Amino acid sequence: MLARCMDQMDWANEATIAWLREPGNADAKSLLLASHILNSQSIWIDRVSQREYVPDAFILRAVEAMPAINEANRKGFQEILAGDLDREIDYRMIDGTPRRSRIEDMLMHVFTHGFHHHGQMAANASARGLRFPNVSFIGFTRLNPSPESPA
């Protein structure tokens, strides 16, 4: 199920990026939130992989750069999913606080974190009179049925 959640997250990012590319949609708040989602995903991948990373989840990214970041994140999550998800990792939060978590829990956090900020983007779009794409999990499953689902 976690792999399916990661697929939905990638799909939601792609839909968000496509929405941001439409004229009039990419305001400062939406760009910052989309950047934050992608940056945070990269940071968690680096934490799990125990690589050094820039501890700034709020670097503003150009819309044109977002597809490549999302693709790199997708590949990073695929590699992580192929490993031991029960393993615990020591890492530091952005403020330097030491933490230890199971990889599976870290990935579930990344997944729900994206939902939170996509919701903020949807609220922002609505306040501006715009329609944000449905990036919900159930929306994803309707367009991408599980291989185990009856046809």
C-alpha positions as CSV (number, residue, x, y, z in Angstrom):
1,M,0.0,0.0,0.0
2,L,2.8,2.4,0.8
3,A,4.1,2.1,-2.8
4,R,0.7,3.0,-4.0
5,C,0.7,6.1,-1.7
6,M,4.0,7.1,-3.2
7,D,2.6,6.7,-6.7
8,Q,-0.3,9.0,-5.8
9,M,2.1,11.5,-4.3
10,D,4.1,11.6,-7.6
11,W,0.8,11.9,-9.6
12,A,-0.4,14.7,-7.3
13,N,2.9,16.6,-7.8
14,E,2.6,16.2,-11.6
15,A,-1.0,17.5,-11.5
16,T,0.0,20.5,-9.4
17,I,2.9,21.3,-11.6
18,A,0.6,21.2,-14.7
19,W,-1.8,23.5,-12.9
20,L,0.9,25.9,-12.0
21,R,1.9,26.1,-15.7
22,E,-1.5,27.4,-16.6
23,P,-1.7,31.2,-17.0
24,G,-2.8,33.0,-13.9
25,N,-2.4,30.1,-11.5
26,A,1.2,30.5,-10.2
27,D,0.9,33.1,-7.5
28,A,3.7,33.5,-4.9
29,K,1.9,31.4,-2.2
30,S,1.2,28.5,-4.6
31,L,4.8,28.5,-5.9
32,L,6.2,28.5,-2.4
33,L,3.9,25.6,-1.3
34,A,4.7,23.5,-4.4
35,S,8.4,24.2,-3.9
36,H,8.1,23.3,-0.2
37,I,6.4,19.9,-1.0
38,L,9.2,19.0,-3.5
39,N,12.0,20.3,-1.4
40,S,10.7,18.4,1.7
41,Q,10.4,15.2,-0.3
42,S,14.1,15.6,-1.4
43,I,15.2,16.2,2.1
44,W,13.5,13.1,3.4
45,I,15.0,11.0,0.6
46,D,18.4,12.3,1.6
47,R,17.8,11.6,5.3
48,V,16.8,8.0,4.6
49,S,19.8,7.6,2.3
50,Q,21.9,9.3,5.0
51,R,23.3,11.8,2.5
52,E,24.1,15.5,3.2
53,Y,21.4,17.9,2.1
54,V,20.6,21.6,2.2
55,P,18.4,22.0,5.2
56,D,16.1,24.6,3.7
57,A,12.6,23.3,2.8
58,F,11.5,26.7,1.6
59,I,13.8,27.3,-1.3
60,L,11.6,28.8,-4.1
61,R,11.8,26.7,-7.3
62,A,10.9,27.8,-10.8
63,V,7.9,25.9,-12.2
64,E,10.2,24.9,-15.1
65,A,12.5,23.1,-12.6
66,M,9.8,21.3,-10.8
67,P,9.3,18.3,-13.2
68,A,13.0,17.3,-12.9
69,I,12.8,17.6,-9.1
70,N,9.7,15.5,-9.0
71,E,11.2,12.9,-11.3
72,A,14.4,12.7,-9.1
73,N,12.1,12.3,-6.0
74,R,10.1,9.6,-7.7
75,K,13.3,7.6,-8.4
76,G,14.6,8.2,-4.9
77,F,11.4,6.9,-3.3
78,Q,11.4,3.8,-5.6
79,E,14.9,3.0,-4.4
80,I,13.9,3.4,-0.8
81,L,10.7,1.3,-1.2
82,A,12.9,-1.5,-2.5
83,G,14.8,-1.6,0.8
84,D,14.1,-2.5,4.4
85,L,11.3,-0.2,5.5
86,D,11.4,-1.4,9.1
87,R,15.0,-0.2,9.5
88,E,15.4,2.8,11.8
89,I,17.4,5.9,10.7
90,D,19.1,8.5,12.9
91,Y,18.8,12.0,11.4
92,R,18.5,15.6,12.3
93,M,15.6,17.9,11.9
94,I,16.1,21.2,10.0
95,D,16.7,22.9,13.4
96,G,19.3,20.4,14.3
97,T,17.2,18.3,16.7
98,P,18.3,14.6,16.6
99,R,15.6,12.1,15.8
100,R,15.3,8.4,15.0
101,S,12.4,6.9,13.0
102,R,11.5,3.8,11.0
103,I,11.8,4.4,7.2
104,E,8.1,3.3,6.7
105,D,7.0,6.0,9.2
106,M,9.2,8.6,7.5
107,L,7.6,7.8,4.1
108,M,4.1,7.9,5.5
109,H,4.9,11.4,7.0
110,V,6.1,12.5,3.5
111,F,2.9,11.3,2.0
112,T,0.6,13.0,4.5
113,H,2.7,16.2,4.5
114,G,2.0,16.6,0.8
115,F,-1.7,16.2,1.4
116,H,-1.6,19.0,3.9
117,H,0.1,21.5,1.6
118,H,-2.0,20.5,-1.4
119,G,-5.0,21.3,0.7
120,Q,-3.5,24.7,1.5
121,M,-3.0,25.2,-2.3
122,A,-6.6,24.3,-3.0
123,A,-7.8,26.7,-0.4
124,N,-5.6,29.5,-1.8
125,A,-6.8,28.7,-5.3
126,S,-10.5,28.8,-4.2
127,A,-10.0,32.1,-2.4
128,R,-8.6,33.5,-5.8
129,G,-11.6,32.1,-7.7
130,L,-9.6,29.3,-9.3
131,R,-10.2,25.5,-9.3
132,F,-7.3,23.4,-8.1
133,P,-7.1,19.9,-9.5
134,N,-8.4,17.0,-7.5
135,V,-5.2,15.4,-6.2
136,S,-6.9,13.2,-3.5
137,F,-6.0,9.6,-3.0
138,I,-9.5,8.4,-4.1
139,G,-9.2,10.6,-7.2
140,F,-6.0,8.9,-8.0
141,T,-7.5,5.4,-7.5
142,R,-10.4,6.2,-9.8
143,L,-8.0,7.1,-12.6
144,N,-5.4,4.4,-11.7
145,P,-7.2,1.3,-10.4
146,S,-5.2,-1.1,-8.4
147,P,-3.9,-4.1,-10.4
148,E,-5.7,-6.3,-7.9
149,S,-9.0,-4.6,-8.5
150,P,-11.7,-6.3,-10.7
151,A,-12.1,-4.7,-14.1
